[in-house]
Amino acid sequence: MALVAVILADGFEEVEAVTVIDVLRRAEIDVLVAGLHPGPVRSARDLRVVVDVDLDALWPKTLDMVVLPGGKEGVKALRRDKRIAALLRAVAERGVAVAAIGTAPVLLAEAGLLANRRVTACPSCRQRLGAVFYEDACIVEDGPVITGRGPGAALPFALAMVARFTGNERAVALGRELFVHDAGKEREIWSQRLFDNTLQALVAALEIKDPYTQGHAKRVTDYALCIGSRLKLSEGELRDLYMGALLHDIGKIGTHEQLLNKKGNLSLEEETLVREHPLKGTLMVVGIENLSHIVPTILHHHERWDGKGYPGRLRGEQIPLHARIVAVADAFDAMSTNRTYRKALGEQSILDELKKERKKQFDPRLLDLFIQCLKETDGAPGGIASYLLNE
């Protein structure tokens, strides 16, 4: 059973804390309420909570998630206590999930856990989050980080944690028990259909301009979703991965077709122009309400695990998770299909290239998962999985 620590300090926001504790326990998830000191902790409105343990009694290796409720004075107290940042870094090193709501995401930022991630938070602390992709949303999930906007988001924030540990079906069922009802469900379904058709139309426009992209976006999306499913991403994250993968090359609409279809090697100037497509794609979607959150995927899908990619020269887990996934899928499809400047690579060449770029171009964990996908996919080049995984 998962073990979640909810950390409270005097001045915490009641709704953000109590809702999380209540919902997680309803889902039969073990919750430890921890305080900075022994004895009751007082909320912003003088609600007293008796904690289960003192902070010093928490052992990072036993935790599956750390949750930080907000509250102006409570967050101030947590910021003053050096044990909080140390705990957050310790669990992050193990890949353990962290969640913060209201003003508390500032604590994650100061611990160095939010760089280049999609996040939300109380608007008043937006400027203190650093180099993030801020979304004006109820909740945002990006890899191991879950953030919520404020007290009004407490219930969906808690249900997102339930979904992570017990699956989306259990979270939905619990939401129904709590009378969480979406009155606009039919409108939402219609909107999703219309939205998906719009995405397909954008991709079709690019395919007309660049023959290579015909089928490329769909194949990359299929590969990416296979990796995402093996990561056990939530339904919402898989939806976002789908959109990011489908539109990862959309910026090439702004690149001259002579460059896209050139048969010879590109000059330095030409290569620079082609490399602008992630930036152009970002500019195309950043202002669109239902697409702005996939900007990190489009912008960073040509970054490399070793930090030698573009446009930001991000390295390792600085690269957003969805961008790392698309990078693997995109590179594989590029190697296994005909290009204007070369034929599709043979099986052995693909094998050698994947092996060579492991831990250089690609996140090694994601590459392993992709190899598993290929191994179980009909029509995939035979032998790739055993060649790499038996090294």
ZIUR-V122370 format. One record per residue. N is the residue number from 0. RES is the residue in three letters. PHI is phi in whole degrees, -180 to 180 (* if undefined). PSI is psi in radians with two decimals (none if undefined). OMEGA is omega in whole degrees, -180 to 180 (* if undefined). Layout:
# ZIUR-V122370
n,res,phi,psi,omega
N,RES,PHI,PSI,OMEGA
N,RES,PHI,PSI,OMEGA
This chain:
# ZIUR-V122370
n,res,phi,psi,omega
0,MET,*,2.43,180
1,ALA,-65,2.59,177
2,LEU,-121,2.09,-177
3,VAL,-115,2.30,176
4,ALA,-104,2.16,174
5,VAL,-107,2.09,-172
6,ILE,-104,2.20,-177
7,LEU,-117,2.58,172
8,ALA,-137,2.72,-180
9,ASP,-52,2.21,-178
10,GLY,101,0.20,-179
11,PHE,-69,2.73,179
12,GLU,-82,2.07,-172
13,GLU,-59,-0.90,-175
14,VAL,-60,-0.73,-177
15,GLU,-67,-0.54,-179
16,ALA,-87,-0.94,-173
17,VAL,-66,-0.66,179
18,THR,-61,-0.80,180
19,VAL,-61,-0.84,-179
20,ILE,-60,-0.80,-178
21,ASP,-63,-0.86,-175
22,VAL,-67,-0.73,180
23,LEU,-64,-0.71,179
24,ARG,-70,-0.56,174
25,ARG,-62,-0.58,179
26,ALA,-84,0.13,179
27,GLU,63,0.63,174
28,ILE,-99,2.29,-179
29,ASP,-68,2.25,-179
30,VAL,-125,2.26,172
31,LEU,-110,2.09,176
32,VAL,-91,2.05,-175
33,ALA,-114,2.49,176
34,GLY,-117,2.88,179
35,LEU,-74,-0.30,-178
36,HIS,-151,2.81,178
37,PRO,-63,2.69,177
38,GLY,97,3.05,-177
39,PRO,-63,2.64,175
40,VAL,-113,2.36,-177
41,ARG,-98,2.35,179
42,SER,-81,-3.14,179
43,ALA,-62,-0.46,-179
44,ARG,-117,0.55,172
45,ASP,65,0.53,168
46,LEU,-83,2.25,-176
47,ARG,-102,2.23,180
48,VAL,-118,2.23,176
49,VAL,-86,2.06,-176
50,VAL,-78,2.80,178
51,ASP,-81,-0.67,-176
52,VAL,-145,2.75,169
53,ASP,-79,2.66,-177
54,LEU,-55,-0.62,-179
55,ASP,-66,-0.32,-179
56,ALA,-85,-0.14,179
57,LEU,-76,2.31,178
58,TRP,-112,1.89,-173
59,PRO,-50,-0.60,-176
60,LYS,-70,-0.26,-180
61,THR,-95,-0.16,-172
62,LEU,-92,2.54,175
63,ASP,-107,-0.22,176
64,MET,-166,2.56,172
65,VAL,-119,2.25,-178
66,VAL,-117,2.33,-180
67,LEU,-121,1.84,172
68,PRO,-70,2.80,179
69,GLY,-90,-2.64,-173
70,GLY,113,2.14,-173
71,LYS,-53,-0.95,-177
72,GLU,-72,-0.62,178
73,GLY,-62,-0.76,179
74,VAL,-67,-0.65,176
75,LYS,-58,-0.77,180
76,ALA,-64,-0.70,179
77,LEU,-67,-0.62,179
78,ARG,-67,-0.59,-179
79,ARG,-74,-0.37,-176
80,ASP,-92,1.95,-176
81,LYS,-65,-0.32,-180
82,ARG,-67,-0.48,-177
83,ILE,-66,-0.91,180
84,ALA,-61,-0.67,180
85,ALA,-64,-0.74,178
86,LEU,-64,-0.78,-179
87,LEU,-62,-0.74,179
88,ARG,-67,-0.65,-179
89,ALA,-64,-0.77,-180
90,VAL,-73,-0.60,179
91,ALA,-64,-0.65,179
92,GLU,-61,-0.46,179
93,ARG,-91,0.00,-179
94,GLY,79,0.25,-180
95,VAL,-74,2.49,-179
96,ALA,-71,2.59,174
97,VAL,-130,2.57,-179
98,ALA,-139,2.44,180
99,ALA,-147,2.57,-175
100,ILE,-137,2.66,179
101,GLY,71,-2.09,179
102,THR,-88,-0.19,-175
103,ALA,-67,-0.44,177
104,PRO,-56,-0.37,175
105,VAL,-58,-0.64,179
106,LEU,-64,-0.67,177
107,LEU,-66,-0.69,179
108,ALA,-64,-0.78,-178
109,GLU,-70,-0.39,176
110,ALA,-86,-0.02,178
111,GLY,81,0.43,-175
112,LEU,-102,-0.06,-174
113,LEU,-111,-0.06,-174
114,ALA,-54,2.19,177
115,ASN,63,0.39,176
116,ARG,-103,2.78,172
117,ARG,-82,2.23,-177
118,VAL,-144,2.85,167
119,THR,-133,2.94,-178
120,ALA,-175,3.06,173
121,CYS,-57,2.21,-176
122,PRO,-54,-0.49,-178
123,SER,-67,-0.35,-179
124,CYS,-110,0.23,-176
125,ARG,-56,-0.71,-176
126,GLN,-72,-0.19,-178
127,ARG,-99,0.18,-177
128,LEU,-92,-0.16,178
129,GLY,79,-2.64,-175
130,ALA,-82,1.39,-180
131,VAL,-125,2.97,172
132,PHE,-103,1.65,-175
133,TYR,-78,2.37,178
134,GLU,-123,2.35,177
135,ASP,-84,1.26,-174
136,ALA,-131,2.85,179
137,CYS,-64,-0.95,174
138,ILE,-138,2.71,177
139,VAL,-138,2.31,175
140,GLU,-115,2.25,176
141,ASP,-140,1.76,-178
142,GLY,62,-2.21,-177
143,PRO,-84,0.09,-175
144,VAL,-111,2.24,174
145,ILE,-119,2.24,178
146,THR,-127,2.58,179
147,GLY,-126,2.67,-172
148,ARG,-77,-0.60,-178
149,GLY,171,-2.92,-175
150,PRO,-52,-0.68,-179
151,GLY,-67,-0.28,180
152,ALA,-98,0.08,-172
153,ALA,-60,-0.73,-177
154,LEU,-69,-0.90,177
155,PRO,-64,-0.53,176
156,PHE,-60,-0.83,179
157,ALA,-67,-0.71,-179
158,LEU,-66,-0.52,176
159,ALA,-64,-0.64,177
160,MET,-69,-0.72,177
161,VAL,-59,-0.77,179
162,ALA,-61,-0.66,-178
163,ARG,-65,-0.67,-176
164,PHE,-91,-0.57,-173
165,THR,-120,-0.05,180
166,GLY,101,2.72,-175
167,ASN,-65,-0.61,-178
168,GLU,-62,-0.74,180
169,ARG,-66,-0.68,179
170,ALA,-65,-0.74,179
171,VAL,-64,-0.77,179
172,ALA,-62,-0.73,178
173,LEU,-66,-0.66,177
174,GLY,-61,-0.68,178
175,ARG,-65,-0.70,178
176,GLU,-61,-0.55,-179
177,LEU,-91,0.13,178
178,PHE,65,0.65,172
179,VAL,-84,1.96,-173
180,HIS,-128,2.30,177
181,ASP,-99,1.77,-178
182,ALA,-68,-0.34,-178
183,GLY,-101,0.46,-175
184,LYS,-58,-0.80,-178
185,GLU,-64,-0.71,178
186,ARG,-64,-0.64,-179
187,GLU,-65,-0.74,179
188,ILE,-62,-0.80,179
189,TRP,-62,-0.73,180
190,SER,-62,-0.69,180
191,GLN,-65,-0.71,179
192,ARG,-63,-0.82,-180
193,LEU,-63,-0.71,-179
194,PHE,-64,-0.76,-180
195,ASP,-64,-0.69,177
196,ASN,-63,-0.64,178
197,THR,-65,-0.74,178
198,LEU,-61,-0.79,-180
199,GLN,-62,-0.63,179
200,ALA,-67,-0.68,178
201,LEU,-63,-0.77,179
202,VAL,-65,-0.71,179
203,ALA,-61,-0.67,179
204,ALA,-62,-0.68,178
205,LEU,-69,-0.68,-178
206,GLU,-65,-0.57,177
207,ILE,-64,-0.64,-177
208,LYS,-79,-0.68,-175
209,ASP,-124,1.78,-177
210,PRO,-55,-0.56,-179
211,TYR,-59,-0.58,-175
212,THR,-75,-0.12,179
213,GLN,-63,1.94,-178
214,GLY,87,-0.31,-178
215,HIS,-63,-0.83,-177
216,ALA,-61,-0.72,-180
217,LYS,-66,-0.74,-180
218,ARG,-65,-0.78,179
219,VAL,-60,-0.71,179
220,THR,-64,-0.76,179
221,ASP,-62,-0.80,179
222,TYR,-61,-0.79,-177
223,ALA,-63,-0.74,-180
224,LEU,-67,-0.56,176
225,CYS,-63,-0.77,177
226,ILE,-64,-0.78,-179
227,GLY,-61,-0.67,180
228,SER,-67,-0.61,178
229,ARG,-72,-0.42,174
230,LEU,-80,-0.10,-178
231,LYS,60,0.72,176
232,LEU,-65,2.63,179
233,SER,-68,2.91,179
234,GLU,-59,-0.70,180
235,GLY,-65,-0.71,179
236,GLU,-69,-0.65,177
237,LEU,-64,-0.66,176
238,ARG,-62,-0.78,-180
239,ASP,-67,-0.67,177
240,LEU,-64,-0.71,177
241,TYR,-57,-0.85,-178
242,MET,-67,-0.74,-180
243,GLY,-64,-0.73,179
244,ALA,-68,-0.73,-179
245,LEU,-62,-0.62,-175
246,LEU,-107,0.25,-173
247,HIS,-60,-0.56,-178
248,ASP,-103,0.25,-173
249,ILE,-60,-0.44,179
250,GLY,-65,-0.28,179
251,LYS,-68,-0.22,173
252,ILE,-59,-0.53,180
253,GLY,-91,0.18,179
254,THR,-109,2.36,-176
255,HIS,-61,2.38,-176
256,GLU,-64,-0.44,178
257,GLN,-64,-0.58,177
258,LEU,-75,-0.73,-178
259,LEU,-64,-0.55,-174
260,ASN,-109,0.22,-179
261,LYS,-66,2.34,-176
262,LYS,-84,-0.52,-180
263,GLY,-91,-3.05,178
264,ASN,-70,2.56,178
265,LEU,-82,2.50,172
266,SER,-73,2.96,180
267,LEU,-60,-0.72,179
268,GLU,-65,-0.74,180
269,GLU,-65,-0.73,179
270,GLU,-62,-0.67,178
271,THR,-62,-0.72,179
272,LEU,-66,-0.72,178
273,VAL,-65,-0.64,-178
274,ARG,-71,-0.10,177
275,GLU,-80,-0.14,-172
276,HIS,-65,-0.55,175
277,PRO,-64,-0.65,178
278,LEU,-69,-0.73,179
279,LYS,-65,-0.70,178
280,GLY,-64,-0.68,177
281,THR,-61,-0.81,-179
282,LEU,-64,-0.51,-179
283,MET,-70,-0.62,-171
284,VAL,-110,-0.23,-171
285,VAL,-61,-0.51,-179
286,GLY,-92,0.01,-179
287,ILE,-92,2.10,-171
288,GLU,-52,-0.80,-175
289,ASN,-89,0.11,180
290,LEU,-125,-0.28,-172
291,SER,-59,-0.50,-177
292,HIS,-74,-0.18,177
293,ILE,-96,0.09,178
294,VAL,-52,-0.80,-179
295,PRO,-58,-0.60,179
296,THR,-67,-0.81,-179
297,ILE,-67,-0.77,-175
298,LEU,-69,-0.59,-169
299,HIS,-116,0.27,-176
300,HIS,-74,-0.10,175
301,HIS,-109,0.25,171
302,GLU,-73,2.80,-180
303,ARG,-121,2.61,180
304,TRP,-57,-0.56,-178
305,ASP,-88,0.06,176
306,GLY,86,0.18,-177
307,LYS,-103,0.27,-180
308,GLY,-91,-2.84,-179
309,TYR,-144,2.79,7
310,PRO,-91,-0.18,-171
311,GLY,-104,-0.06,-176
312,ARG,52,0.67,175
313,LEU,-73,2.73,180
314,ARG,-137,2.70,176
315,GLY,54,-2.37,-177
316,GLU,-79,0.04,168
317,GLN,-65,-0.49,180
318,ILE,-76,2.24,179
319,PRO,-53,2.49,-175
320,LEU,-54,-0.85,-177
321,HIS,-64,-0.60,178
322,ALA,-67,-0.64,178
323,ARG,-66,-0.68,179
324,ILE,-65,-0.84,-179
325,VAL,-64,-0.59,180
326,ALA,-60,-0.74,178
327,VAL,-65,-0.87,-177
328,ALA,-63,-0.73,-178
329,ASP,-65,-0.79,-178
330,ALA,-65,-0.73,180
331,PHE,-62,-0.79,-178
332,ASP,-66,-0.63,178
333,ALA,-63,-0.67,-179
334,MET,-73,-0.52,-172
335,SER,-98,0.13,179
336,THR,-129,2.76,179
337,ASN,-70,2.40,175
338,ARG,-117,2.89,-179
339,THR,-65,-0.45,-176
340,TYR,-103,-0.04,176
341,ARG,-168,2.79,175
342,LYS,-79,2.87,175
343,ALA,-58,2.48,180
344,LEU,-73,2.62,175
345,GLY,-74,2.93,-176
346,GLU,-56,-0.81,-178
347,GLN,-64,-0.68,179
348,SER,-65,-0.69,177
349,ILE,-63,-0.75,179
350,LEU,-59,-0.82,-178
351,ASP,-64,-0.71,-178
352,GLU,-68,-0.75,178
353,LEU,-62,-0.75,-180
354,LYS,-64,-0.74,-177
355,LYS,-65,-0.63,-174
356,GLU,-93,0.02,176
357,ARG,-64,2.22,-176
358,LYS,71,0.07,175
359,LYS,-112,-1.24,177
360,GLN,-83,-0.61,-169
361,PHE,-113,2.55,168
362,ASP,-62,2.05,-174
363,PRO,-61,-0.62,180
364,ARG,-66,-0.76,-179
365,LEU,-68,-0.62,178
366,LEU,-65,-0.71,177
367,ASP,-59,-0.76,180
368,LEU,-65,-0.67,180
369,PHE,-66,-0.67,178
370,ILE,-61,-0.69,177
371,GLN,-63,-0.69,177
372,CYS,-61,-0.80,-179
373,LEU,-63,-0.68,-178
374,LYS,-61,-0.57,-175
375,GLU,-101,0.10,-177
376,THR,-102,2.18,178
377,ASP,-62,2.34,177
378,GLY,89,-0.11,177
379,ALA,-72,2.64,179
380,PRO,-55,2.18,-177
381,GLY,-69,2.56,174
382,GLY,92,-0.21,-176
383,ILE,-61,-0.81,-175
384,ALA,-62,-0.88,-177
385,SER,-67,-0.58,-179
386,TYR,-63,-0.76,-177
387,LEU,-84,-0.85,-171
388,LEU,-72,-0.28,179
389,ASN,-95,0.07,179
390,GLU,-68,none,*
